[in-house]
Amino acid sequence: MKRKAVMVLTIALILAFAVATAFAAGNERKGKRTWKKSCRTACHEGGKASDLSPVSKTQAQWKALFDGNHAKIDAAHKAKGASHDALQPSDWEDIYEYLKGHALDSDQPETCG
């Protein structure tokens, strides 16, 4: 009986983890790579805009920037003459997850990008 309960609990935990992973909004690791390649090195390292890293803003500030299909980010890029047309919607989700996960008020703030 005890062995059966442990087995059922193990299966339930594996299933819960699989479902949670399948419905995750974005991929944080991919977001970091995309951020470095498409955003940070293109515009924010001696380029068109001031330096920017995940700890430059809090989670709420990143959320506000990405709300409304990242319209505020689009407006800022257009004002500077920068383009990010090559990014797909999934890339934006990945970048957001990375920035939110390493924001100033997150559990794991990241300063080096």
Gaussian input, Z-matrix of N, CA and C with variables (Angstrom, degrees):
# hf/3-21g

backbone

0 1
 N
 C     1     B1
 C     2     B2     1     A1
 N     3     B3     2     A2     1     D1
 C     4     B4     3     A3     2     D2
 C     5     B5     4     A4     3     D3
 N     6     B6     5     A5     4     D4
 C     7     B7     6     A6     5     D5
 C     8     B8     7     A7     6     D6
 N     9     B9     8     A8     7     D7
 C    10    B10     9     A9     8     D8
 C    11    B11    10    A10     9     D9
 N    12    B12    11    A11    10    D10
 C    13    B13    12    A12    11    D11
 C    14    B14    13    A13    12    D12
 N    15    B15    14    A14    13    D13
 C    16    B16    15    A15    14    D14
 C    17    B17    16    A16    15    D15
 N    18    B18    17    A17    16    D16
 C    19    B19    18    A18    17    D17
 C    20    B20    19    A19    18    D18
 N    21    B21    20    A20    19    D19
 C    22    B22    21    A21    20    D20
 C    23    B23    22    A22    21    D21
 N    24    B24    23    A23    22    D22
 C    25    B25    24    A24    23    D23
 C    26    B26    25    A25    24    D24
 N    27    B27    26    A26    25    D25
 C    28    B28    27    A27    26    D26
 C    29    B29    28    A28    27    D27
 N    30    B30    29    A29    28    D28
 C    31    B31    30    A30    29    D29
 C    32    B32    31    A31    30    D30
 N    33    B33    32    A32    31    D31
 C    34    B34    33    A33    32    D32
 C    35    B35    34    A34    33    D33
 N    36    B36    35    A35    34    D34
 C    37    B37    36    A36    35    D35
 C    38    B38    37    A37    36    D36
 N    39    B39    38    A38    37    D37
 C    40    B40    39    A39    38    D38
 C    41    B41    40    A40    39    D39
 N    42    B42    41    A41    40    D40
 C    43    B43    42    A42    41    D41
 C    44    B44    43    A43    42    D42
 N    45    B45    44    A44    43    D43
 C    46    B46    45    A45    44    D44
 C    47    B47    46    A46    45    D45
 N    48    B48    47    A47    46    D46
 C    49    B49    48    A48    47    D47
 C    50    B50    49    A49    48    D48
 N    51    B51    50    A50    49    D49
 C    52    B52    51    A51    50    D50
 C    53    B53    52    A52    51    D51
 N    54    B54    53    A53    52    D52
 C    55    B55    54    A54    53    D53
 C    56    B56    55    A55    54    D54
 N    57    B57    56    A56    55    D55
 C    58    B58    57    A57    56    D56
 C    59    B59    58    A58    57    D57
 N    60    B60    59    A59    58    D58
 C    61    B61    60    A60    59    D59
 C    62    B62    61    A61    60    D60
 N    63    B63    62    A62    61    D61
 C    64    B64    63    A63    62    D62
 C    65    B65    64    A64    63    D63
 N    66    B66    65    A65    64    D64
 C    67    B67    66    A66    65    D65
 C    68    B68    67    A67    66    D66
 N    69    B69    68    A68    67    D67
 C    70    B70    69    A69    68    D68
 C    71    B71    70    A70    69    D69
 N    72    B72    71    A71    70    D70
 C    73    B73    72    A72    71    D71
 C    74    B74    73    A73    72    D72
 N    75    B75    74    A74    73    D73
 C    76    B76    75    A75    74    D74
 C    77    B77    76    A76    75    D75
 N    78    B78    77    A77    76    D76
 C    79    B79    78    A78    77    D77
 C    80    B80    79    A79    78    D78
 N    81    B81    80    A80    79    D79
 C    82    B82    81    A81    80    D80
 C    83    B83    82    A82    81    D81
 N    84    B84    83    A83    82    D82
 C    85    B85    84    A84    83    D83
 C    86    B86    85    A85    84    D84
 N    87    B87    86    A86    85    D85
 C    88    B88    87    A87    86    D86
 C    89    B89    88    A88    87    D87
 N    90    B90    89    A89    88    D88
 C    91    B91    90    A90    89    D89
 C    92    B92    91    A91    90    D90
 N    93    B93    92    A92    91    D91
 C    94    B94    93    A93    92    D92
 C    95    B95    94    A94    93    D93
 N    96    B96    95    A95    94    D94
 C    97    B97    96    A96    95    D95
 C    98    B98    97    A97    96    D96
 N    99    B99    98    A98    97    D97
 C   100   B100    99    A99    98    D98
 C   101   B101   100   A100    99    D99
 N   102   B102   101   A101   100   D100
 C   103   B103   102   A102   101   D101
 C   104   B104   103   A103   102   D102
 N   105   B105   104   A104   103   D103
 C   106   B106   105   A105   104   D104
 C   107   B107   106   A106   105   D105
 N   108   B108   107   A107   106   D106
 C   109   B109   108   A108   107   D107
 C   110   B110   109   A109   108   D108
 N   111   B111   110   A110   109   D109
 C   112   B112   111   A111   110   D110
 C   113   B113   112   A112   111   D111
 N   114   B114   113   A113   112   D112
 C   115   B115   114   A114   113   D113
 C   116   B116   115   A115   114   D114
 N   117   B117   116   A116   115   D115
 C   118   B118   117   A117   116   D116
 C   119   B119   118   A118   117   D117
 N   120   B120   119   A119   118   D118
 C   121   B121   120   A120   119   D119
 C   122   B122   121   A121   120   D120
 N   123   B123   122   A122   121   D121
 C   124   B124   123   A123   122   D122
 C   125   B125   124   A124   123   D123
 N   126   B126   125   A125   124   D124
 C   127   B127   126   A126   125   D125
 C   128   B128   127   A127   126   D126
 N   129   B129   128   A128   127   D127
 C   130   B130   129   A129   128   D128
 C   131   B131   130   A130   129   D129
 N   132   B132   131   A131   130   D130
 C   133   B133   132   A132   131   D131
 C   134   B134   133   A133   132   D132
 N   135   B135   134   A134   133   D133
 C   136   B136   135   A135   134   D134
 C   137   B137   136   A136   135   D135
 N   138   B138   137   A137   136   D136
 C   139   B139   138   A138   137   D137
 C   140   B140   139   A139   138   D138
 N   141   B141   140   A140   139   D139
 C   142   B142   141   A141   140   D140
 C   143   B143   142   A142   141   D141
 N   144   B144   143   A143   142   D142
 C   145   B145   144   A144   143   D143
 C   146   B146   145   A145   144   D144
 N   147   B147   146   A146   145   D145
 C   148   B148   147   A147   146   D146
 C   149   B149   148   A148   147   D147
 N   150   B150   149   A149   148   D148
 C   151   B151   150   A150   149   D149
 C   152   B152   151   A151   150   D150
 N   153   B153   152   A152   151   D151
 C   154   B154   153   A153   152   D152
 C   155   B155   154   A154   153   D153
 N   156   B156   155   A155   154   D154
 C   157   B157   156   A156   155   D155
 C   158   B158   157   A157   156   D156
 N   159   B159   158   A158   157   D157
 C   160   B160   159   A159   158   D158
 C   161   B161   160   A160   159   D159
 N   162   B162   161   A161   160   D160
 C   163   B163   162   A162   161   D161
 C   164   B164   163   A163   162   D162
 N   165   B165   164   A164   163   D163
 C   166   B166   165   A165   164   D164
 C   167   B167   166   A166   165   D165
 N   168   B168   167   A167   166   D166
 C   169   B169   168   A168   167   D167
 C   170   B170   169   A169   168   D168
 N   171   B171   170   A170   169   D169
 C   172   B172   171   A171   170   D170
 C   173   B173   172   A172   171   D171
 N   174   B174   173   A173   172   D172
 C   175   B175   174   A174   173   D173
 C   176   B176   175   A175   174   D174
 N   177   B177   176   A176   175   D175
 C   178   B178   177   A177   176   D176
 C   179   B179   178   A178   177   D177
 N   180   B180   179   A179   178   D178
 C   181   B181   180   A180   179   D179
 C   182   B182   181   A181   180   D180
 N   183   B183   182   A182   181   D181
 C   184   B184   183   A183   182   D182
 C   185   B185   184   A184   183   D183
 N   186   B186   185   A185   184   D184
 C   187   B187   186   A186   185   D185
 C   188   B188   187   A187   186   D186
 N   189   B189   188   A188   187   D187
 C   190   B190   189   A189   188   D188
 C   191   B191   190   A190   189   D189
 N   192   B192   191   A191   190   D190
 C   193   B193   192   A192   191   D191
 C   194   B194   193   A193   192   D192
 N   195   B195   194   A194   193   D193
 C   196   B196   195   A195   194   D194
 C   197   B197   196   A196   195   D195
 N   198   B198   197   A197   196   D196
 C   199   B199   198   A198   197   D197
 C   200   B200   199   A199   198   D198
 N   201   B201   200   A200   199   D199
 C   202   B202   201   A201   200   D200
 C   203   B203   202   A202   201   D201
 N   204   B204   203   A203   202   D202
 C   205   B205   204   A204   203   D203
 C   206   B206   205   A205   204   D204
 N   207   B207   206   A206   205   D205
 C   208   B208   207   A207   206   D206
 C   209   B209   208   A208   207   D207
 N   210   B210   209   A209   208   D208
 C   211   B211   210   A210   209   D209
 C   212   B212   211   A211   210   D210
 N   213   B213   212   A212   211   D211
 C   214   B214   213   A213   212   D212
 C   215   B215   214   A214   213   D213
 N   216   B216   215   A215   214   D214
 C   217   B217   216   A216   215   D215
 C   218   B218   217   A217   216   D216
 N   219   B219   218   A218   217   D217
 C   220   B220   219   A219   218   D218
 C   221   B221   220   A220   219   D219
 N   222   B222   221   A221   220   D220
 C   223   B223   222   A222   221   D221
 C   224   B224   223   A223   222   D222
 N   225   B225   224   A224   223   D223
 C   226   B226   225   A225   224   D224
 C   227   B227   226   A226   225   D225
 N   228   B228   227   A227   226   D226
 C   229   B229   228   A228   227   D227
 C   230   B230   229   A229   228   D228
 N   231   B231   230   A230   229   D229
 C   232   B232   231   A231   230   D230
 C   233   B233   232   A232   231   D231
 N   234   B234   233   A233   232   D232
 C   235   B235   234   A234   233   D233
 C   236   B236   235   A235   234   D234
 N   237   B237   236   A236   235   D235
 C   238   B238   237   A237   236   D236
 C   239   B239   238   A238   237   D237
 N   240   B240   239   A239   238   D238
 C   241   B241   240   A240   239   D239
 C   242   B242   241   A241   240   D240
 N   243   B243   242   A242   241   D241
 C   244   B244   243   A243   242   D242
 C   245   B245   244   A244   243   D243
 N   246   B246   245   A245   244   D244
 C   247   B247   246   A246   245   D245
 C   248   B248   247   A247   246   D246
 N   249   B249   248   A248   247   D247
 C   250   B250   249   A249   248   D248
 C   251   B251   250   A250   249   D249
 N   252   B252   251   A251   250   D250
 C   253   B253   252   A252   251   D251
 C   254   B254   253   A253   252   D252
 N   255   B255   254   A254   253   D253
 C   256   B256   255   A255   254   D254
 C   257   B257   256   A256   255   D255
 N   258   B258   257   A257   256   D256
 C   259   B259   258   A258   257   D257
 C   260   B260   259   A259   258   D258
 N   261   B261   260   A260   259   D259
 C   262   B262   261   A261   260   D260
 C   263   B263   262   A262   261   D261
 N   264   B264   263   A263   262   D262
 C   265   B265   264   A264   263   D263
 C   266   B266   265   A265   264   D264
 N   267   B267   266   A266   265   D265
 C   268   B268   267   A267   266   D266
 C   269   B269   268   A268   267   D267
 N   270   B270   269   A269   268   D268
 C   271   B271   270   A270   269   D269
 C   272   B272   271   A271   270   D270
 N   273   B273   272   A272   271   D271
 C   274   B274   273   A273   272   D272
 C   275   B275   274   A274   273   D273
 N   276   B276   275   A275   274   D274
 C   277   B277   276   A276   275   D275
 C   278   B278   277   A277   276   D276
 N   279   B279   278   A278   277   D277
 C   280   B280   279   A279   278   D278
 C   281   B281   280   A280   279   D279
 N   282   B282   281   A281   280   D280
 C   283   B283   282   A282   281   D281
 C   284   B284   283   A283   282   D282
 N   285   B285   284   A284   283   D283
 C   286   B286   285   A285   284   D284
 C   287   B287   286   A286   285   D285
 N   288   B288   287   A287   286   D286
 C   289   B289   288   A288   287   D287
 C   290   B290   289   A289   288   D288
 N   291   B291   290   A290   289   D289
 C   292   B292   291   A291   290   D290
 C   293   B293   292   A292   291   D291
 N   294   B294   293   A293   292   D292
 C   295   B295   294   A294   293   D293
 C   296   B296   295   A295   294   D294
 N   297   B297   296   A296   295   D295
 C   298   B298   297   A297   296   D296
 C   299   B299   298   A298   297   D297
 N   300   B300   299   A299   298   D298
 C   301   B301   300   A300   299   D299
 C   302   B302   301   A301   300   D300
 N   303   B303   302   A302   301   D301
 C   304   B304   303   A303   302   D302
 C   305   B305   304   A304   303   D303
 N   306   B306   305   A305   304   D304
 C   307   B307   306   A306   305   D305
 C   308   B308   307   A307   306   D306
 N   309   B309   308   A308   307   D307
 C   310   B310   309   A309   308   D308
 C   311   B311   310   A310   309   D309
 N   312   B312   311   A311   310   D310
 C   313   B313   312   A312   311   D311
 C   314   B314   313   A313   312   D312
 N   315   B315   314   A314   313   D313
 C   316   B316   315   A315   314   D314
 C   317   B317   316   A316   315   D315
 N   318   B318   317   A317   316   D316
 C   319   B319   318   A318   317   D317
 C   320   B320   319   A319   318   D318
 N   321   B321   320   A320   319   D319
 C   322   B322   321   A321   320   D320
 C   323   B323   322   A322   321   D321
 N   324   B324   323   A323   322   D322
 C   325   B325   324   A324   323   D323
 C   326   B326   325   A325   324   D324
 N   327   B327   326   A326   325   D325
 C   328   B328   327   A327   326   D326
 C   329   B329   328   A328   327   D327
 N   330   B330   329   A329   328   D328
 C   331   B331   330   A330   329   D329
 C   332   B332   331   A331   330   D330
 N   333   B333   332   A332   331   D331
 C   334   B334   333   A333   332   D332
 C   335   B335   334   A334   333   D333
 N   336   B336   335   A335   334   D334
 C   337   B337   336   A336   335   D335
 C   338   B338   337   A337   336   D336

   B1=1.4503
   B2=1.5325
   B3=1.3270
   B4=1.4543
   B5=1.5394
   B6=1.3117
   B7=1.4614
   B8=1.5320
   B9=1.3112
   B10=1.4590
   B11=1.5330
   B12=1.3200
   B13=1.4651
   B14=1.5307
   B15=1.3206
   B16=1.4629
   B17=1.5248
   B18=1.3091
   B19=1.4636
   B20=1.5315
   B21=1.3174
   B22=1.4669
   B23=1.5298
   B24=1.3140
   B25=1.4588
   B26=1.5313
   B27=1.3111
   B28=1.4643
   B29=1.5219
   B30=1.3134
   B31=1.4654
   B32=1.5217
   B33=1.3284
   B34=1.4640
   B35=1.5272
   B36=1.3196
   B37=1.4639
   B38=1.5271
   B39=1.3157
   B40=1.4654
   B41=1.5222
   B42=1.3125
   B43=1.4600
   B44=1.5277
   B45=1.3275
   B46=1.4666
   B47=1.5269
   B48=1.3187
   B49=1.4625
   B50=1.5261
   B51=1.3161
   B52=1.4650
   B53=1.5242
   B54=1.3183
   B55=1.4635
   B56=1.5265
   B57=1.3253
   B58=1.4692
   B59=1.5230
   B60=1.3020
   B61=1.4578
   B62=1.5263
   B63=1.3130
   B64=1.4628
   B65=1.5205
   B66=1.3266
   B67=1.4541
   B68=1.5255
   B69=1.3016
   B70=1.4669
   B71=1.5268
   B72=1.3177
   B73=1.4600
   B74=1.5238
   B75=1.2998
   B76=1.4549
   B77=1.5164
   B78=1.3019
   B79=1.4504
   B80=1.5274
   B81=1.3246
   B82=1.4613
   B83=1.5304
   B84=1.3234
   B85=1.4734
   B86=1.5338
   B87=1.3214
   B88=1.4606
   B89=1.5273
   B90=1.3351
   B91=1.4580
   B92=1.5141
   B93=1.3219
   B94=1.4654
   B95=1.5252
   B96=1.3249
   B97=1.4691
   B98=1.5335
   B99=1.3301
   B100=1.4610
   B101=1.5222
   B102=1.3312
   B103=1.4685
   B104=1.5300
   B105=1.3254
   B106=1.4652
   B107=1.5280
   B108=1.3175
   B109=1.4597
   B110=1.5315
   B111=1.3197
   B112=1.4592
   B113=1.5212
   B114=1.3095
   B115=1.4632
   B116=1.5194
   B117=1.2979
   B118=1.4639
   B119=1.5232
   B120=1.3092
   B121=1.4691
   B122=1.5264
   B123=1.3195
   B124=1.4596
   B125=1.5306
   B126=1.3166
   B127=1.4651
   B128=1.5207
   B129=1.3092
   B130=1.4575
   B131=1.5201
   B132=1.3065
   B133=1.4649
   B134=1.5188
   B135=1.3157
   B136=1.4591
   B137=1.5099
   B138=1.2989
   B139=1.4574
   B140=1.5112
   B141=1.3090
   B142=1.4526
   B143=1.5250
   B144=1.3187
   B145=1.4658
   B146=1.5252
   B147=1.3195
   B148=1.4633
   B149=1.5274
   B150=1.3328
   B151=1.4661
   B152=1.5214
   B153=1.3161
   B154=1.4561
   B155=1.5176
   B156=1.3211
   B157=1.4629
   B158=1.5227
   B159=1.3230
   B160=1.4656
   B161=1.5288
   B162=1.3401
   B163=1.4663
   B164=1.5256
   B165=1.3110
   B166=1.4586
   B167=1.5211
   B168=1.3235
   B169=1.4636
   B170=1.5229
   B171=1.3360
   B172=1.4605
   B173=1.5262
   B174=1.3218
   B175=1.4656
   B176=1.5264
   B177=1.3279
   B178=1.4677
   B179=1.5294
   B180=1.3211
   B181=1.4617
   B182=1.5306
   B183=1.3343
   B184=1.4678
   B185=1.5197
   B186=1.3379
   B187=1.4687
   B188=1.5286
   B189=1.3338
   B190=1.4658
   B191=1.5323
   B192=1.3145
   B193=1.4663
   B194=1.5238
   B195=1.3258
   B196=1.4641
   B197=1.5268
   B198=1.3390
   B199=1.4662
   B200=1.5271
   B201=1.3091
   B202=1.4598
   B203=1.5154
   B204=1.3332
   B205=1.4675
   B206=1.5311
   B207=1.3224
   B208=1.4699
   B209=1.5270
   B210=1.3401
   B211=1.4673
   B212=1.5303
   B213=1.3366
   B214=1.4702
   B215=1.5259
   B216=1.3174
   B217=1.4681
   B218=1.5272
   B219=1.3316
   B220=1.4647
   B221=1.5246
   B222=1.3412
   B223=1.4655
   B224=1.5284
   B225=1.3242
   B226=1.4688
   B227=1.5262
   B228=1.3247
   B229=1.4659
   B230=1.5325
   B231=1.3241
   B232=1.4674
   B233=1.5211
   B234=1.3352
   B235=1.4656
   B236=1.5256
   B237=1.3205
   B238=1.4689
   B239=1.5286
   B240=1.3301
   B241=1.4593
   B242=1.5167
   B243=1.3247
   B244=1.4684
   B245=1.5247
   B246=1.3090
   B247=1.4603
   B248=1.5203
   B249=1.3031
   B250=1.4610
   B251=1.5234
   B252=1.3217
   B253=1.4621
   B254=1.5185
   B255=1.3200
   B256=1.4648
   B257=1.5253
   B258=1.3279
   B259=1.4661
   B260=1.5237
   B261=1.3087
   B262=1.4598
   B263=1.5311
   B264=1.3380
   B265=1.4709
   B266=1.5307
   B267=1.3222
   B268=1.4687
   B269=1.5302
   B270=1.3292
   B271=1.4673
   B272=1.5225
   B273=1.3286
   B274=1.4643
   B275=1.5284
   B276=1.3353
   B277=1.4695
   B278=1.5249
   B279=1.3192
   B280=1.4647
   B281=1.5313
   B282=1.3303
   B283=1.4659
   B284=1.5215
   B285=1.3298
   B286=1.4654
   B287=1.5274
   B288=1.3184
   B289=1.4670
   B290=1.5239
   B291=1.3198
   B292=1.4690
   B293=1.5276
   B294=1.3269
   B295=1.4647
   B296=1.5225
   B297=1.3266
   B298=1.4670
   B299=1.5249
   B300=1.3114
   B301=1.4585
   B302=1.5158
   B303=1.3286
   B304=1.4673
   B305=1.5255
   B306=1.3328
   B307=1.4637
   B308=1.5246
   B309=1.3133
   B310=1.4593
   B311=1.5245
   B312=1.3338
   B313=1.4665
   B314=1.5312
   B315=1.3215
   B316=1.4672
   B317=1.5236
   B318=1.3277
   B319=1.4640
   B320=1.5269
   B321=1.3323
   B322=1.4662
   B323=1.5282
   B324=1.3379
   B325=1.4672
   B326=1.5280
   B327=1.3153
   B328=1.4666
   B329=1.5217
   B330=1.3074
   B331=1.4564
   B332=1.5172
   B333=1.3025
   B334=1.4685
   B335=1.5171
   B336=1.3541
   B337=1.4586
   B338=1.4620
   A1=111.08
   A2=115.79
   A3=120.54
   A4=110.62
   A5=115.50
   A6=120.44
   A7=110.89
   A8=116.51
   A9=121.68
   A10=110.49
   A11=117.00
   A12=121.31
   A13=111.01
   A14=116.40
   A15=120.66
   A16=109.97
   A17=116.52
   A18=120.92
   A19=110.66
   A20=117.59
   A21=121.82
   A22=109.98
   A23=117.12
   A24=121.28
   A25=111.17
   A26=117.22
   A27=121.65
   A28=111.00
   A29=116.75
   A30=120.96
   A31=110.43
   A32=117.23
   A33=120.97
   A34=111.26
   A35=117.24
   A36=120.62
   A37=111.80
   A38=116.88
   A39=120.61
   A40=110.21
   A41=116.70
   A42=121.42
   A43=111.12
   A44=116.96
   A45=120.58
   A46=110.89
   A47=117.19
   A48=121.00
   A49=110.98
   A50=116.89
   A51=120.96
   A52=111.28
   A53=116.97
   A54=121.04
   A55=110.23
   A56=117.26
   A57=120.67
   A58=111.21
   A59=117.51
   A60=121.71
   A61=110.92
   A62=116.79
   A63=120.99
   A64=111.94
   A65=117.69
   A66=121.16
   A67=113.27
   A68=118.15
   A69=121.07
   A70=109.13
   A71=116.09
   A72=121.22
   A73=112.79
   A74=117.30
   A75=119.84
   A76=110.96
   A77=115.83
   A78=122.19
   A79=108.55
   A80=115.96
   A81=121.41
   A82=112.63
   A83=117.38
   A84=120.46
   A85=110.98
   A86=115.59
   A87=119.03
   A88=109.88
   A89=115.89
   A90=120.41
   A91=112.47
   A92=116.52
   A93=120.41
   A94=110.43
   A95=116.58
   A96=120.24
   A97=111.23
   A98=116.01
   A99=120.18
   A100=110.51
   A101=116.60
   A102=121.75
   A103=110.53
   A104=115.94
   A105=119.24
   A106=111.22
   A107=116.43
   A108=121.15
   A109=112.19
   A110=117.05
   A111=120.69
   A112=114.40
   A113=117.62
   A114=119.30
   A115=112.71
   A116=115.22
   A117=119.58
   A118=112.74
   A119=117.82
   A120=119.65
   A121=111.85
   A122=117.54
   A123=120.58
   A124=112.61
   A125=117.42
   A126=120.08
   A127=114.86
   A128=117.70
   A129=119.60
   A130=115.45
   A131=119.43
   A132=121.01
   A133=108.51
   A134=115.75
   A135=120.44
   A136=112.88
   A137=116.34
   A138=120.54
   A139=112.82
   A140=115.06
   A141=121.97
   A142=113.85
   A143=117.86
   A144=120.58
   A145=110.27
   A146=115.37
   A147=119.77
   A148=109.95
   A149=115.47
   A150=120.01
   A151=110.50
   A152=115.30
   A153=121.53
   A154=108.32
   A155=116.04
   A156=121.44
   A157=107.81
   A158=118.18
   A159=119.75
   A160=113.27
   A161=117.90
   A162=120.10
   A163=112.76
   A164=117.91
   A165=120.53
   A166=111.55
   A167=116.67
   A168=121.56
   A169=110.32
   A170=115.39
   A171=120.86
   A172=108.62
   A173=116.34
   A174=120.55
   A175=110.73
   A176=117.09
   A177=120.57
   A178=111.15
   A179=116.68
   A180=119.68
   A181=111.34
   A182=117.50
   A183=119.78
   A184=110.02
   A185=116.59
   A186=120.19
   A187=110.33
   A188=116.43
   A189=120.40
   A190=111.28
   A191=117.44
   A192=120.48
   A193=112.61
   A194=116.67
   A195=120.41
   A196=113.08
   A197=118.14
   A198=120.44
   A199=110.02
   A200=116.00
   A201=120.53
   A202=112.86
   A203=115.67
   A204=121.48
   A205=110.93
   A206=115.55
   A207=125.59
   A208=113.40
   A209=116.66
   A210=121.85
   A211=112.09
   A212=117.62
   A213=120.22
   A214=110.95
   A215=116.55
   A216=120.37
   A217=109.52
   A218=116.51
   A219=120.47
   A220=110.97
   A221=116.29
   A222=120.71
   A223=111.20
   A224=116.93
   A225=120.48
   A226=111.07
   A227=117.29
   A228=120.32
   A229=111.16
   A230=116.74
   A231=119.67
   A232=110.83
   A233=116.87
   A234=120.84
   A235=111.50
   A236=117.34
   A237=122.06
   A238=112.64
   A239=116.50
   A240=119.95
   A241=113.74
   A242=116.82
   A243=121.69
   A244=109.76
   A245=115.98
   A246=120.78
   A247=110.37
   A248=115.24
   A249=121.31
   A250=109.37
   A251=115.56
   A252=121.91
   A253=113.13
   A254=118.06
   A255=121.07
   A256=112.61
   A257=117.79
   A258=120.34
   A259=111.16
   A260=115.45
   A261=122.91
   A262=109.16
   A263=118.74
   A264=120.39
   A265=113.03
   A266=117.38
   A267=119.61
   A268=111.01
   A269=117.46
   A270=120.78
   A271=110.60
   A272=116.69
   A273=120.93
   A274=110.59
   A275=116.89
   A276=120.45
   A277=110.67
   A278=116.40
   A279=120.94
   A280=110.97
   A281=116.81
   A282=120.78
   A283=110.31
   A284=116.68
   A285=120.10
   A286=111.06
   A287=117.50
   A288=120.54
   A289=110.92
   A290=116.70
   A291=120.71
   A292=110.85
   A293=117.01
   A294=120.38
   A295=111.60
   A296=116.53
   A297=120.57
   A298=110.73
   A299=117.15
   A300=121.34
   A301=114.15
   A302=117.05
   A303=120.59
   A304=111.93
   A305=116.02
   A306=121.33
   A307=111.01
   A308=115.45
   A309=122.00
   A310=112.73
   A311=117.37
   A312=120.99
   A313=113.18
   A314=117.62
   A315=120.72
   A316=110.65
   A317=115.49
   A318=120.75
   A319=111.93
   A320=116.57
   A321=121.23
   A322=110.73
   A323=118.07
   A324=118.78
   A325=110.99
   A326=115.78
   A327=120.30
   A328=109.38
   A329=116.26
   A330=120.31
   A331=113.30
   A332=117.55
   A333=119.69
   A334=113.67
   A335=118.39
   A336=120.44
   A337=110.25
   D1=-44.89
   D2=-179.21
   D3=-65.03
   D4=-40.50
   D5=179.66
   D6=-64.46
   D7=-38.61
   D8=178.91
   D9=-65.01
   D10=-41.22
   D11=179.41
   D12=-64.74
   D13=-40.95
   D14=178.43
   D15=-64.68
   D16=-41.16
   D17=179.92
   D18=-64.10
   D19=-44.61
   D20=179.27
   D21=-63.32
   D22=-43.01
   D23=179.09
   D24=-63.83
   D25=-41.27
   D26=178.35
   D27=-62.43
   D28=-45.71
   D29=178.76
   D30=-63.07
   D31=-41.03
   D32=179.20
   D33=-62.73
   D34=-41.44
   D35=179.08
   D36=-66.70
   D37=-41.82
   D38=178.13
   D39=-63.12
   D40=-43.57
   D41=178.89
   D42=-63.54
   D43=-43.26
   D44=179.12
   D45=-62.07
   D46=-42.65
   D47=178.42
   D48=-63.69
   D49=-42.80
   D50=-179.59
   D51=-63.17
   D52=-42.45
   D53=179.35
   D54=-66.51
   D55=-43.99
   D56=179.56
   D57=-61.76
   D58=-39.87
   D59=179.48
   D60=-68.13
   D61=-39.23
   D62=-178.18
   D63=-66.49
   D64=-30.82
   D65=-177.00
   D66=-100.48
   D67=12.13
   D68=177.77
   D69=-65.43
   D70=142.54
   D71=-174.58
   D72=-68.22
   D73=-41.88
   D74=-176.72
   D75=-152.60
   D76=171.92
   D77=-178.95
   D78=-105.06
   D79=110.54
   D80=-175.62
   D81=-61.92
   D82=-40.71
   D83=-179.29
   D84=-65.82
   D85=-43.00
   D86=177.64
   D87=-66.57
   D88=-36.15
   D89=178.01
   D90=-60.82
   D91=-38.32
   D92=178.48
   D93=-63.73
   D94=-45.48
   D95=179.21
   D96=-63.33
   D97=-43.93
   D98=-179.40
   D99=-65.49
   D100=-42.13
   D101=178.18
   D102=-58.35
   D103=-47.34
   D104=-178.40
   D105=-64.15
   D106=-44.46
   D107=-175.14
   D108=-74.40
   D109=-47.03
   D110=-170.41
   D111=-95.05
   D112=-23.79
   D113=-174.17
   D114=-115.25
   D115=-61.48
   D116=-171.79
   D117=-62.64
   D118=-52.84
   D119=-177.09
   D120=-74.60
   D121=-28.93
   D122=-178.02
   D123=-74.81
   D124=-39.15
   D125=-172.85
   D126=-122.84
   D127=-30.20
   D128=-165.90
   D129=-107.38
   D130=6.42
   D131=174.97
   D132=-118.82
   D133=89.36
   D134=-179.24
   D135=67.38
   D136=18.62
   D137=-176.72
   D138=-104.59
   D139=-135.16
   D140=-172.61
   D141=-78.95
   D142=-20.34
   D143=-174.77
   D144=-129.13
   D145=165.97
   D146=178.29
   D147=-68.56
   D148=159.96
   D149=179.53
   D150=-57.42
   D151=141.03
   D152=-178.52
   D153=-142.45
   D154=133.98
   D155=177.31
   D156=-138.82
   D157=170.05
   D158=179.66
   D159=-55.57
   D160=-34.36
   D161=-178.38
   D162=-81.71
   D163=3.63
   D164=176.22
   D165=-69.77
   D166=-19.81
   D167=-177.31
   D168=-141.02
   D169=161.05
   D170=174.97
   D171=-84.41
   D172=171.55
   D173=178.67
   D174=-59.53
   D175=-41.18
   D176=-179.98
   D177=-65.07
   D178=-37.98
   D179=178.52
   D180=-67.60
   D181=-40.34
   D182=176.49
   D183=-63.85
   D184=-41.27
   D185=179.43
   D186=-60.83
   D187=-43.54
   D188=179.72
   D189=-61.77
   D190=-37.89
   D191=178.66
   D192=-68.74
   D193=-34.86
   D194=-176.86
   D195=-89.52
   D196=-12.70
   D197=177.94
   D198=-64.07
   D199=154.12
   D200=178.53
   D201=66.80
   D202=41.17
   D203=177.52
   D204=58.32
   D205=41.59
   D206=178.34
   D207=50.52
   D208=40.67
   D209=-178.85
   D210=-63.12
   D211=-37.89
   D212=-179.94
   D213=-65.85
   D214=-37.35
   D215=177.96
   D216=-67.57
   D217=-42.02
   D218=177.92
   D219=-59.22
   D220=-44.91
   D221=-178.90
   D222=-62.84
   D223=-42.27
   D224=179.48
   D225=-64.75
   D226=-39.44
   D227=179.48
   D228=-68.71
   D229=-40.17
   D230=178.95
   D231=-64.32
   D232=-38.11
   D233=179.18
   D234=-63.88
   D235=-31.42
   D236=179.92
   D237=-92.67
   D238=-3.06
   D239=-179.15
   D240=75.87
   D241=22.13
   D242=179.88
   D243=-98.31
   D244=154.95
   D245=-179.96
   D246=-128.43
   D247=141.95
   D248=175.01
   D249=-135.49
   D250=35.95
   D251=-177.02
   D252=-64.21
   D253=-23.36
   D254=-176.92
   D255=-73.97
   D256=-12.93
   D257=-178.38
   D258=-77.43
   D259=132.60
   D260=177.28
   D261=-87.59
   D262=162.58
   D263=176.88
   D264=-55.20
   D265=-36.97
   D266=178.72
   D267=-66.88
   D268=-32.41
   D269=176.39
   D270=-64.20
   D271=-41.28
   D272=178.55
   D273=-62.86
   D274=-41.24
   D275=178.22
   D276=-63.54
   D277=-41.85
   D278=179.28
   D279=-63.90
   D280=-45.64
   D281=179.31
   D282=-61.51
   D283=-43.49
   D284=179.73
   D285=-60.84
   D286=-44.38
   D287=179.36
   D288=-60.99
   D289=-40.65
   D290=178.33
   D291=-64.48
   D292=-49.62
   D293=-177.43
   D294=-64.64
   D295=-42.34
   D296=179.35
   D297=-66.04
   D298=-40.83
   D299=-177.68
   D300=-69.13
   D301=-18.91
   D302=-178.27
   D303=-125.64
   D304=24.05
   D305=179.21
   D306=-68.42
   D307=171.55
   D308=-176.96
   D309=-55.54
   D310=-39.11
   D311=-177.12
   D312=-100.24
   D313=16.87
   D314=-179.94
   D315=-84.82
   D316=172.72
   D317=177.33
   D318=-69.43
   D319=-27.57
   D320=-177.60
   D321=-130.39
   D322=70.51
   D323=178.51
   D324=-61.98
   D325=141.00
   D326=-177.28
   D327=-123.37
   D328=120.51
   D329=-177.26
   D330=-96.73
   D331=-24.22
   D332=-173.92
   D333=-87.42
   D334=-15.77
   D335=-179.85
   D336=67.05

